[in-house]
Amino acid sequence: MSKFIKLYNGYTIPTIGLGTYKSKPCEVEEAVKYSIDIGYRHIDCAWFYANEKEIGEALRAKIVEGVVKREELFITTKLWNNFHDKENVVPMLKESLKYLQLEYVDLFLIHWPFGFKEDADGLPTDGAASYSDVDYLETWEGMEDCLKSNLTRSIGVSNFNKDQLNRLFNNCEIKPAVLQVEVNPNINQKDLIQFCKERNIVVVGFSPLGRGSLSTTVSDYPLATILDDKIVGMAKKYNKTPAQVVLRYLISLGICVIPKSVTKSRILENFDIHDFELEKKDTEYLDSCNKNERVARMAPYKDHKHYPF
Ligand SMILES: NC(=O)c1ccc[n+]([C@@H]2O[C@H](COP(=O)([O-])OP(=O)(O)OC[C@H]3O[C@@H](n4cnc5c(N)ncnc54)[C@H](OP(=O)(O)O)[C@@H]3O)[C@@H](O)[C@H]2O)c1
């Protein structure tokens, strides 16, 4: 299984990246430094995660130490929902670049297809009063400006459904290179992945371990499959961990994965998935876990006209 996937524009994206959502600012710097030390070259960031400054410190330190060169890294960031107006896009990427201490990112994504008013909360709770109805096609023109200004090498979207992606694909000057969406055995997205393959769009799977039931006690999240008894048993057979089995399964779908961890042993574990193959019957079991149940729902915004699910 290759450690890189080629984007349509010739750049390559490492198959495994480090996620940073909910990584506390006080923990993320060490996590990113450690991940680079052990070989990660792909870091998934976002303005909304409010930890890009600390990630920037880690990147700078590893470049200055000579552990890695800038051009060997693949850094993603994302445009948050309050800034969908076309004229906000370039300035918001510049803000992320300042935090990250970089001159360009490798990938800039529209984080969600729906927007909020600029002066609303990042996650507003007062309903439609805070919604912006800017069309993501307009936002995309700002994304294209970022690329034309060499502030990013590739552009893409996140959490777009098939219709939204298709509409964008058919109405843009520069095609999206990546779709980042939730992919784990509870929602394996095989249809969407096929749809993207046909359009030369690479899928990056977020929440690959099924974050919800791992990090909170909120009970309506689907049980993360790394806690499934059968997968726990399978992992023992391969002398691997359940997380390694799940990540291995996901990359076999032809996608990238970006597991988040601030725990050194897990950062190491999640990167060490290239030395075994799943048997057919185990792949079939993992396939059978699909129930199209997602962790990242953004349910409060269901009445937004650009809500994707
Ligand atoms: N585009 C979007 O809208 C979007 C949405 C969600 C996520 N993302 C991106 O995708 C990344 C990953 O998704 P996620 O953070 O939602 O969920 P995830 O990576 O599926 O799960 C993270 C959780 O799993 C734990 N964990 C990590 N490795 C483990 C292992 N080997 N064994 C057991 N537990 C393990 C982590 O704990 P510790 O950290 O305590 O080790 C954390 O609680 C995010 O960090 C973010 O970069 C993007």
The ligand as a Gaussian input file, in Angstrom:
#p B3LYP/6-31G(d) Opt

LIG

0 1
 N      -13.105000      18.549000       8.338000
 C      -13.796000      18.378000       9.437000
 O      -14.919000      18.874000       9.590000
 C      -13.215000      17.538000      10.521000
 C      -14.048000      17.062000      11.543000
 C      -13.479000      16.254000      12.532000
 C      -12.131000      15.955000      12.487000
 N      -11.329000      16.460000      11.508000
 C       -9.877000      16.186000      11.453000
 O       -9.673000      14.780000      11.567000
 C       -8.858000      14.502000      12.693000
 C       -9.197000      13.161000      13.291000
 O      -10.548000      13.073000      13.669000
 P      -11.050000      13.156000      15.198000
 O      -10.072000      13.897000      16.011000
 O      -12.429000      13.665000      15.118000
 O      -11.168000      11.638000      15.641000
 P      -10.245000      10.342000      15.646000
 O       -8.899000      10.628000      15.137000
 O      -11.057000       9.275000      15.025000
 O      -10.206000      10.020000      17.212000
 C       -9.458000      10.774000      18.116000
 C       -9.603000      10.125000      19.475000
 O       -9.020000       8.813000      19.447000
 C       -8.036000       8.684000      20.452000
 N       -6.996000       7.822000      19.874000
 C       -6.052000       8.182000      18.954000
 N       -5.299000       7.117000      18.621000
 C       -5.756000       6.075000      19.341000
 C       -5.358000       4.714000      19.430000
 N       -4.355000       4.244000      18.693000
 N       -6.049000       3.909000      20.278000
 C       -7.082000       4.387000      21.011000
 N       -7.505000       5.665000      20.966000
 C       -6.843000       6.500000      20.130000
 C       -7.582000      10.105000      20.764000
 O       -7.119000      10.208000      22.083000
 P       -5.747000      10.950000      22.552000
 O       -5.541000      12.179000      21.735000
 O       -6.043000      11.267000      23.976000
 O       -4.647000       9.951000      22.397000
 C       -8.887000      10.874000      20.568000
 O       -9.694000      10.761000      21.740000
 C       -9.150000      15.690000      13.617000
 O       -8.246000      15.804000      14.680000
 C       -9.129000      16.820000      12.621000
 O       -7.792000      17.150000      12.284000
 C      -11.871000      17.228000      10.511000

